[in-house]
């Protein structure tokens, strides 16, 4: 294998190609009412409110780590940085997500115990 970057490797396979997001327009064409509702909801959920946008973006980033959505990770990492999030804050959001995911495995694991 060549020394291609991770992004280049994913783009070759189509697994992680940010240009795929342009295909969301197709969703709007074929299901406009639902897509418009989603876009409005997404915008409202991430807008400034009781929780500042920076913290909402860090929350979105932590959820993206948990759901393992590469697109969301890239988009929300960039947006968090635009809102002033630092590398230490992003690192802590990684570890919060990891702790909750691990905690979920442990607590669900109790169902297997006798």
Secondary structure, 3 states (H helix, E strand, C coil): CCCCCHHHHHHHHCCCCHHHHHHHHHHHHHCHHHHHHHHHHHHHHHCCCCCCHHHHHHHHHHHHHHHCCHHHHHHHHHHHHHCCCCHHHHHHHHHHHHHHHHHHHHHHHHHHCC
